[in-house]
């Protein structure tokens, strides 16, 4: 009889409420495995990006315009780990949202805002690299600390406007309200549901346009860097010029890898997100969740890229773990910034 009841009455997120969403109960070994994998990813994301932000903030030698943009990117990844990946992990494993409607709106807004902030920060980083490599003599005048702070302010204010504006003004379900409230909305679910217009416009603004601009900028940088390299080899330039050129090229290459990683991790989700409303929302929820997590994983990977390519980051990590930073005037220590 109990088995029959379970078949007739599916398990709900909130048993006592008629408007509750159905709940999928995964076997315990699967739940434990998912918590270990996703939980490990969240911890790695938060700790890695915290280390990047703290390293640049603490060591005075790392206080450069480019590094301030890297801090802004690390902060967006760090906040994504705390406020988006953590609750997303619990909802994925438990298949229900237990944090209330208000936090659901903040969670969805933060998701859109932080993803947009990442790509806008990367766009401004590509602009910084463009001046550093293509117009090195104008670089210090054009890209000052004040200019970079304006870039960071623009990144975050535009992102907040898109993220919180779209969710709190319900622009994501504009024109499909009846369908959403009759067929999608239920207690115990928190998913960003979008109309065809909303998914297209938000994806174009937050991802496609900045992504295409970045690709164009880095392609131009690559061509200029190759031309500069050839001209330096032909002429017997001063050694310092060669070192400077190598330094800028290496920094540009590292940041191009970070941009490439971002586009690789997020493109599958944005393509799916754009197409889904036009195929009657037929994308399986499990596939959608997987693509979202592939995108989130980009925030985990960024500090690993820094550690692999930036000697100053590796040195800063060693100084933190060895406890040297507790010595007097340790913030003035040489981190090998000139090597990147």
C-alpha positions in Angstrom: 0.0 0.0 0.0 2.8 2.4 0.9 4.5 1.7 -2.5 1.2 2.4 -4.3 0.8 5.7 -2.4 4.3 6.7 -3.4 3.4 6.1 -7.0 0.1 8.0 -6.8 1.5 10.8 -4.7 4.9 11.9 -5.9 7.3 13.3 -3.3 7.0 17.1 -3.0 9.5 19.7 -1.8 6.9 21.0 0.7 4.5 18.0 1.5 1.9 20.2 3.1 1.5 22.6 0.1 -0.5 22.0 -3.0 1.6 24.5 -5.0 4.8 22.6 -4.2 7.3 21.4 -6.9 7.9 17.7 -7.2 11.1 16.4 -5.6 13.6 14.0 -7.1 15.3 11.9 -4.4 18.7 10.6 -5.6 20.3 7.6 -3.9 22.6 8.5 -1.0 25.9 7.5 -2.7 25.1 9.8 -5.7 24.2 12.7 -3.3 27.4 12.3 -1.4 29.5 12.1 -4.6 27.8 15.3 -6.0 28.3 17.2 -2.7 32.0 16.2 -2.7 32.6 17.2 -6.3 30.5 20.4 -6.4 31.5 21.3 -2.8 35.2 20.9 -3.6 34.7 23.1 -6.7 33.0 25.8 -4.6 35.9 25.7 -1.9 38.5 25.9 -4.7 36.8 28.8 -6.4 36.4 30.9 -3.2 39.9 30.2 -1.8 41.7 30.6 -5.2 40.1 33.9 -6.0 40.4 35.2 -2.5 44.2 34.5 -2.7 44.4 36.4 -6.0 42.6 39.4 -4.6 44.4 39.4 -1.3 47.9 39.0 -2.9 47.4 42.0 -5.2 45.9 44.1 -2.5 48.7 43.2 0.0 51.9 43.5 -2.0 52.6 47.0 -3.1 54.6 45.9 -6.1 51.5 44.4 -7.6 49.5 47.7 -7.4 49.3 48.2 -11.2 46.3 49.2 -13.4 46.2 45.7 -15.1 46.2 44.0 -11.7 43.4 46.1 -10.3 41.3 44.8 -13.2 42.4 41.2 -12.3 41.2 41.9 -8.7 37.8 43.0 -10.0 37.6 39.8 -12.1 38.7 37.7 -9.0 36.1 39.4 -6.8 33.3 38.6 -9.3 34.5 34.9 -9.4 34.7 34.9 -5.6 31.2 36.2 -5.1 29.9 33.8 -7.7 31.3 30.9 -5.6 29.7 32.2 -2.4 26.3 33.5 -3.4 25.5 31.5 -6.6 27.5 28.2 -6.7 26.8 27.3 -3.0 23.0 27.6 -3.1 23.0 26.1 -6.7 24.9 23.1 -5.4 22.3 22.5 -2.7 19.4 22.9 -5.2 21.1 20.5 -7.7 21.6 17.7 -5.1 18.3 18.2 -3.2 16.3 19.1 -6.3 14.5 21.7 -4.3 15.0 25.4 -3.3 14.6 25.8 0.5 15.9 29.4 0.8 12.7 31.4 0.2 11.4 33.6 -2.7 13.4 36.7 -1.7 16.7 35.0 -1.7 15.8 33.3 -4.9 15.4 36.7 -6.6 18.8 37.8 -5.1 20.4 34.5 -6.2 19.1 34.8 -9.8 20.1 38.5 -10.0 23.5 37.8 -8.7 24.0 35.0 -11.2 23.3 37.3 -14.1 25.2 40.2 -12.6 28.4 38.3 -11.8 28.6 36.5 -15.1 28.1 39.9 -16.9 30.7 41.5 -14.5 33.2 38.8 -15.5 32.9 39.4 -19.2 32.9 43.2 -18.8 36.0 43.0 -16.7 37.6 40.8 -19.3 36.6 43.3 -22.0 38.4 46.1 -20.2 41.4 43.9 -19.6 41.6 43.4 -23.4 41.4 47.2 -23.8 44.3 47.5 -21.3 46.3 45.0 -23.2 45.6 46.7 -26.5 47.2 50.0 -25.2 50.1 48.1 -23.6 51.1 46.2 -26.8 49.8 48.4 -29.6 50.5 51.9 -28.2 53.1 51.3 -25.5 54.2 55.0 -25.5 50.7 56.2 -24.7 49.9 53.4 -22.2 50.9 55.1 -18.9 49.0 58.3 -20.0 45.9 56.5 -21.3 45.5 53.7 -18.7 46.0 55.4 -15.3 44.7 54.1 -12.0 41.7 56.6 -12.2 40.8 55.3 -15.7 40.9 51.7 -14.4 38.7 52.6 -11.4 36.2 54.1 -13.9 36.3 50.8 -15.9 35.7 48.8 -12.8 32.8 51.0 -11.7 31.3 50.7 -15.2 31.6 46.9 -15.2 29.8 46.5 -11.9 27.1 49.2 -12.3 26.1 47.9 -15.8 26.1 44.3 -14.5 24.0 45.2 -11.5 21.6 47.1 -13.7 21.2 44.1 -16.1 21.1 41.4 -13.3 18.8 43.0 -10.7 16.8 45.1 -13.2 15.8 42.0 -15.3 14.8 39.9 -12.3 13.1 42.5 -10.0 11.2 44.1 -12.9 10.3 40.6 -14.1 11.6 41.5 -17.6 12.7 37.8 -18.0 9.0 36.7 -18.2 7.6 39.8 -20.0 4.9 38.6 -22.4 4.8 35.0 -21.1 3.6 35.7 -17.5 0.5 33.4 -17.8 2.5 30.5 -19.2 5.2 31.0 -16.4 2.7 31.1 -13.5 0.5 28.3 -14.8 3.2 25.8 -15.9 6.6 26.7 -14.5 6.3 28.5 -11.1 5.9 26.3 -8.0 7.2 26.4 -4.4 10.6 24.9 -4.1 12.0 25.8 -7.4 14.4 28.7 -8.3 15.3 28.8 -11.9 15.9 31.7 -14.2 13.1 31.2 -16.8 13.3 33.5 -19.8 11.1 34.4 -22.7 12.7 34.2 -26.2 13.1 38.0 -26.3 14.6 38.2 -22.8 17.1 35.3 -23.4 18.2 36.8 -26.8 18.6 40.4 -25.6 20.3 39.5 -22.3 22.7 37.0 -24.0 23.6 39.5 -26.7 24.3 42.3 -24.2 26.0 40.1 -21.5 27.9 37.7 -23.7 27.9 37.8 -27.5 28.7 41.5 -28.1 31.5 41.7 -25.5 32.8 38.3 -26.6 33.1 39.3 -30.3 34.7 42.7 -29.3 37.3 40.8 -27.1 38.1 38.4 -29.9 38.6 41.3 -32.3 40.8 43.2 -29.9 43.0 40.2 -29.1 43.3 39.3 -32.8 44.6 42.9 -33.4 47.0 42.6 -30.4 48.3 39.3 -31.8 49.1 40.8 -35.2 50.7 43.9 -33.7 52.8 41.8 -31.3 54.0 39.6 -34.2 55.0 42.7 -36.2 56.8 44.2 -33.2 58.6 40.9 -32.6 59.8 40.8 -36.2 61.0 44.4 -36.2 62.9 43.9 -32.9 64.7 40.8 -34.4 65.7 42.7 -37.5 67.1 45.8 -35.7 69.6 45.7 -32.8 67.2 47.3 -30.3 68.1 48.1 -26.8 67.9 45.2 -24.4 65.3 46.9 -22.2 63.0 47.3 -25.1 63.2 43.7 -25.9 62.5 42.7 -22.2 59.6 45.2 -22.1 58.1 43.7 -25.3 58.5 40.1 -24.0 56.9 41.1 -20.7 53.9 42.7 -22.3 53.5 39.8 -24.8 53.6 37.2 -22.0 51.1 39.1 -19.9 48.8 39.5 -23.0 49.2 35.8 -23.8 48.1 34.8 -20.2 45.1 37.1 -20.2 44.2 35.9 -23.7 44.1 32.3 -22.3 41.9 33.5 -19.4 39.5 35.1 -22.0 39.6 32.0 -24.2 38.8 29.9 -21.1 35.8 32.1 -20.3 34.4 31.9 -23.9 35.0 28.1 -24.0 33.2 27.5 -20.6 30.3 29.8 -21.1 29.5 29.5 -24.9 27.6 26.2 -24.6 25.3 27.6 -21.9 24.6 30.9 -23.8 23.9 29.0 -27.1 21.5 26.7 -25.3 19.9 29.6 -23.3 19.3 31.5 -26.5 17.8 28.5 -28.4 15.8 26.9 -25.6 12.7 29.3 -25.7 12.4 28.8 -29.5 12.3 25.0 -29.2 9.5 25.1 -26.6 11.9 24.8 -23.6 12.7 21.2 -24.6 16.2 21.2 -23.2 16.4 18.5 -20.4 16.8 20.2 -17.0 19.8 17.9 -16.2 21.6 19.2 -19.4 20.8 22.8 -18.6 22.2 22.4 -15.0 25.3 20.7 -16.4 26.0 23.6 -18.9 25.5 26.1 -16.1 28.0 24.3 -13.9 30.5 24.1 -16.8 30.2 27.9 -17.0 30.6 28.2 -13.2 33.7 26.1 -13.4 35.4 28.9 -15.3 35.6 30.9 -12.0 37.4 27.9 -10.5 39.9 27.7 -13.3 41.0 31.4 -13.4 43.3 31.3 -10.3 44.8 28.0 -11.6 45.7 29.8 -14.9 47.3 32.6 -12.8 49.3 30.1 -10.8 50.5 28.3 -13.9 51.5 31.4 -15.9 52.3 34.2 -13.4 55.5 33.8 -11.3 54.4 36.7 -9.1 51.2 34.8 -8.1 53.2 31.6 -7.3 55.7 33.7 -5.2 52.8 35.5 -3.4 51.2 32.1 -2.6 54.5 30.9 -1.1 54.9 34.0 1.0 51.4 33.6 2.4 51.7 29.9 3.2 55.2 30.3 4.7 54.0 33.0 7.1 56.6 35.5 5.8 53.8 38.1 5.4 53.6 38.5 9.2 57.1 40.1 9.2 57.4 43.8 9.3 57.3 45.6 5.9 56.6 42.3 4.1 54.1 44.2 1.9 57.1 45.8 0.2 58.7 42.5 -0.7 59.7 41.7 -4.3 57.1 39.4 -5.9 58.8 39.1 -9.3 56.1 41.3 -10.9 58.6 42.4 -13.6 58.8 38.7 -14.8 55.2 38.6 -16.0 
